[in-house]
Amino acid sequence: MACAATLSLAFAPHAADGWRAELDRRLAALQPERSAEYLALAEDVMDRASTAPAPDVDRALARQLASLAGALDVREMGRSAALFLVDHAAADADRSRMLALAMLLDPSSDARVEAAERSEAVMSLVRAFALYRRGEGTRAKEALASGGAAALLERHPEILKGGSARFRADCEAMRTSGAPAMAQSQVDGLHSLAAGSIAGAPRSWSEALARVGAGPLPEVDLNDPRGLFGVDPNRCVWDGKGWTERQAAPLVIPAPVTVPAAKPRG
């Protein structure tokens, strides 16, 4: 995401002064409680970016707005924001992560739910192997035990011969021997599995790698909006130059209740 100083370039004077004035007004009016307005503005900014004096800066602003919309309300706006970012991602890794997220957040059919469950298992397995390769045996075993990752590993011996039992044994051995090395064919198998969960089952490993490349595998954690969208949802208020933190709601302290003293009996 572009920094605030770079984003401010988007407001350089040019012929479309009316649109820039509207943009200033709408940015200043954004409120985190109305996350849909961030995405609506993102769409308008992206639509006009090609005719702006600094198109790349405007596109970065649009992506920032969409990311904030998703991060502010993952359950309600996350999928729409993710689909917007799939169309306008600046990098293939971002596009892959947004595809996975959009699939996980789409409960529209049984097939989608099944795909989401499969994707959860894949992402759990990816996370387990990331920890495995870093030598974090305890956390790797925990990741393998979540989301159906262990059962998935049993069905894919190309990733690790011996399956989940071998994985756990390797994790125990890490205490003295360190992280085990993985062959390139094993890494390719893991990439293939992740690619299939994101874009539909590929016909081959090479097709899978062609789809998403050999870069970092996408990880999706719905409880981490900052990690999902790459923005801080607390920095969502536009001050005319950049994004600032929203103000916390004032703490309302109830007035003390005074209990009248009992009258003495006479």
N, C-alpha and C positions, 0 to 999 in steps of 0.2 A: 504494500500500500504506500501511496505517496505521502510524504511528510507534509505537515501543515504549511511550511514555507513554499513547497512546490505547488500544493493545491491552490495557494493564493494567486498563482499565475493565471488560473482559469478566469480570473475576474478582470483581466486587462481590458481596457476600453476597445470596442470595435463596433461594427455597424449594428449589430443586434442588441442595442442598448435596452430595448424593452424586455427581451428574454433575460438579460443579465440582471435587470432590476427585479424581475419576478423570481429568479433563482436566489438572489440575496434574501428576498422576503421569505421564500419558502424554507430556505436553510435555517434562517433565524427562528422560524415558527415550529421547527421540528421538536417533538416531545417524545421521550422514550415510551410513554404510555400509548402512543399512537404509532406503533412500529410500521404499520402498512404504509404510512405516508413517506417513510424513508425509501421503501421500494418503489412507490409510485414516482417519486422524484428521480430515483436512479434510472428508471426507464426513460423519463423525459430527457435527462441529461445525456444518456447514451444515444437517444434518437437524434439529438442535435450536435453530437460531438464531431461528426465528420465535417461540419461547416464552421467549427470553432477555430480561432486562431492558434490554439494549442490542443489539437484533438486528443493526444495521448494523456494530457493532464485531465481533460474532462472525462475521458474513459476511466482513469484511475479514481476520480471522484465518484463516478457512477458505481464502480465496484465497491468502493468504501461504503457508500450509502446502502447498497444491497447487503453487504456483509453485516452492517450494523442492524439492519432490519431482521436478518436471520438470528444474529447473536442476542438481540433483545428479547425475542420470543421464538425459541427454537421450535416448539410444538406447533404454533399457529402459522408462523411466517417462514420457518426454516426451509421447507421444501420449495416454496415459491422463490425464495432468495437463492437457494442452491441451483435451481433450474436457470435462473437468470445468469448466474455465475458460470454455469456450464457453457452457455452460449457466448459468454464474453470473458472467459478466463484468459489471463495473460500467460499461463504456462500449463503444459500438459499435466503436471502433477496436481495443480489446483483443480483442473477439470476432472481428473480421476476421483479426487476426494469428494467433489461436489456431486458427481454421478452416484457414488456410493451413498452419500447422505440423502440425496433425493429419493433413492430407492428405499432406504430404511424408513423414511418418513411418509411413504405412500401406502396407506392401508386400504386402497380402493378395491382390492380383489384378493381372493385366496391365494392366487399365484404370486401376487406381490408380497403377501405376508410370508409365504414360503421362501421367496427369494430373500426377503429381509432376514429371516432366520438363518438361511444359508450364509448370507453375507456376514451376519454376526459371528458365526462359527469361523469363517475365514479370517475375519479381522482379529478374533481372539487368538487364532493360530499364528497370524502374522506378528501380533504383539508378543506372543510367547517366544517365538524364534528371535525377535529383536532382543529380548532380554537374555535368551540363551546364548546368543553370539557375543553379548557384552559380559558374560560370565556371572549374571545375576540369577543364580540357580533357584533360590527360594521364590522370587517373584515370577520367574519363568514357569515354575510348576503351578503357581496360583493361576497364571494366565491360561495355561493348558487345561486347567480344571473348569474353566468358565466357557459359557456359550457353545458347548458342543465341540470344542477344539480337539479334544483327545480322540473322540470318535472319528472326526474328519481326518486326523493324522493317520489313523489305522487304515483308512481307505486310500491313502496316498503314500505307498512305500518308496516312491521315487524321491520323496523329500527326506525321509530318514528311515533306513532299514531298521526294523525292530520296533517301529512305531512308538506309542506313548511310553511303553516300558523302557525302551532304550533312552528316550528323552529324559525320563525321570532319573534313570541311572546316571546319565551324563551330568545332570544337574547336581546330584549328590557328589559326583567325583570332582566337580568344580572347586570344592573347598580346598583340595590339595593340588589339583592339576591345572586349574584355570579353564577358560572357555575352550571348547573343542572347535576345530576348524571345520567349515562347511565347504564341500566341493561346489564348483560353479554349477554343475548339473542340479544339485539340491536347491541352490538359490534360484535357478531358472524354474524349477518345479514350483517353488513358492510363489514366484511372480506369475506363473501361469494360472495358478489357483486363484490368486487375487484378481487377475484380469478377468477371469471367467465370471467371478461373482459380481463384478462391476458392470461389464458390458454384455452379459449373456455368454453362455459357455462357448469358448472358442474351439475350433476344430483341431488345433495343434498348439504346442508351446510357442512355436515361432509366430503364429497368428496372435497369440495372447501378448507376446512381447512387442509385436508390431503395434498393437492397439495402445498400450500404455507405456511402452518403453521399459528400459531397465533401471529407471530412477527409483527413488524411495517409494516404497509401497504405501498406499493410502491407509490411514487409520481413522476410525470414526468413533468418537466417544460423545454420546448425546448429552452427557452431564458436564461437558467442557465447552461452552459456547465460544470462549476465546480461542481455544485450540481448533475448533471446527471452522470458524470463519476468519481467523487471523486478525481479529480486532478486539479491543477492550470494550465490552458493552457499557461500561461505566463512563467512558469518554465519548459521549454521544450528543453533546450540546455544541452547536456551532456558534462561535463568538465573533464571527466576521473575518477571522484569520485562520482558525483551525478548530479542532475538536477539543473540548474541555470536559471535565468531569461534571456529571449532573449533581445537583444539590440534593443532599439527603433530606428526606421529609422531616420537618421539624418535630421534635419530640414533644408530645403533649403530655404534660404532667397534671393529673387531676388535682383539683383544689382539695385541701384537707377537709375532712368531714369533722365538724365540731359537734360533739354530743353534749347537749345541755346538762349541767349538773343537776342531780336530783334534789328536789326541795326537801329540807328536813321536816320530819313529821312533828307536829306540835299539838 
